[in-house]
Amino acid sequence: MRIGELAERAGTSTRTLRYYESRGLLPARRSDNGYRTYDEDDLRLLRQIRTLQDVGFELEETRPFVDCLRAGHPAGDSCPASLEVYRRKLAELDGLLGELSGVRDQVARQLAAAERATAGEEPPAPRCQMTG
């Protein structure tokens, strides 16, 4: 299939496919007339990349999954390098969840303090902040 058909079937743009090609994630095969050609295996690679990116993986993090598929494995995450990427991503997400939990706790404390300070009081009237 040609690049336009692959882009349509993968739900992406031809520009994205060219970018993936330039990064070595998508093979660069040409027909005799110079057109890029792709097959079902390439579509499978693209679907793997897109699935991972949709859940937050950086493009370079998809490389071990693509390499695993290219090596003939039935799934992109059936190789040790792919599993290691999963482990790193989980550790990264756990760290982010910890940070977000800390921020949430701080906001909850600020809200509680603000509610205690204004309990039973009318909210202050808006003030003009213009200086002259």
Secondary structure, DSSP 8 states (H G I E B T S, - for coil): --HHHHHHHHTS-HHHHHHHHHTTSS---B-TTS-B---HHHHHHHHHHHHHHHTT--GGGGHHHHHHHHTT-SSTTSSHHHHHHHHHHHHHHHHHHHHHHHHHHHHHHHHHHHHHHHTTS-----------
